[in-house]
Amino acid sequence: MSSQYKSLIEARDQWKSDIKMYKDFLKGESKTFEGRYGAEEYISMAENRLNDINLKLKEIEKENLPD
């Protein structure tokens, strides 16, 4: 497994963790408009980044398949 692949796996896991944390935050009671908006924006950005990482991982996996 390449170091790039390992790094992407670690980044993917961190983004998943961040998304869960911010979604949990949004489930709580007291939030300002700015706090809610910021969390929603971060979740959106993190989900997009997660999609990009998953595409790159699929590319790497496809390149490493035996012919």
C-alpha positions as CSV (number, residue, x, y, z in Angstrom):
1,M,0.0,0.0,0.0
2,S,1.5,3.3,-1.0
3,S,2.0,6.2,1.4
4,Q,-0.4,8.3,-0.7
5,Y,-3.1,5.7,-0.2
6,K,-2.4,5.5,3.5
7,S,-2.5,9.3,3.8
8,L,-5.8,9.4,2.0
9,I,-7.3,6.8,4.2
10,E,-6.2,8.7,7.3
11,A,-7.6,12.0,5.9
12,R,-10.9,10.2,5.0
13,D,-11.3,8.9,8.5
14,Q,-10.6,12.4,10.0
15,W,-13.2,14.0,7.7
16,K,-15.7,11.4,8.7
17,S,-15.0,12.1,12.3
18,D,-15.3,15.9,11.8
19,I,-18.6,15.5,10.0
20,K,-20.0,13.4,12.9
21,M,-18.8,15.9,15.4
22,Y,-20.4,18.8,13.7
23,K,-23.7,16.9,13.1
24,D,-23.7,16.1,16.8
25,F,-23.2,19.8,17.5
26,L,-26.2,20.7,15.4
27,K,-28.4,18.2,17.4
28,G,-27.7,20.2,20.6
29,E,-29.9,23.0,22.0
30,S,-28.1,26.3,22.2
31,K,-26.6,27.6,19.0
32,T,-26.2,31.0,17.5
33,F,-27.1,31.6,13.9
34,E,-23.4,32.0,13.1
35,G,-22.6,28.7,14.9
36,R,-25.3,26.8,13.1
37,Y,-24.4,28.3,9.7
38,G,-20.7,27.7,10.3
39,A,-21.3,24.1,11.2
40,E,-23.5,23.5,8.2
41,E,-21.0,25.1,5.9
42,Y,-18.2,23.0,7.4
43,I,-20.2,19.8,7.0
44,S,-20.9,20.6,3.3
45,M,-17.2,21.4,2.7
46,A,-16.1,18.2,4.5
47,E,-18.6,16.0,2.6
48,N,-17.3,17.4,-0.7
49,R,-13.7,16.8,0.4
50,L,-14.7,13.2,1.4
51,N,-16.2,12.6,-2.0
52,D,-12.9,13.8,-3.6
53,I,-10.9,11.5,-1.4
54,N,-13.1,8.5,-2.2
55,L,-12.7,9.2,-5.9
56,K,-8.9,9.4,-5.6
57,L,-8.9,6.2,-3.6
58,K,-10.9,4.4,-6.3
59,E,-8.4,5.7,-8.9
60,I,-5.5,4.3,-7.0
61,E,-7.2,1.0,-6.4
62,K,-8.0,0.8,-10.1
63,E,-4.4,1.5,-11.1
64,N,-3.2,-1.2,-8.8
65,L,-5.4,-4.0,-10.0
66,P,-3.6,-6.8,-11.7
67,D,-4.1,-6.9,-15.5
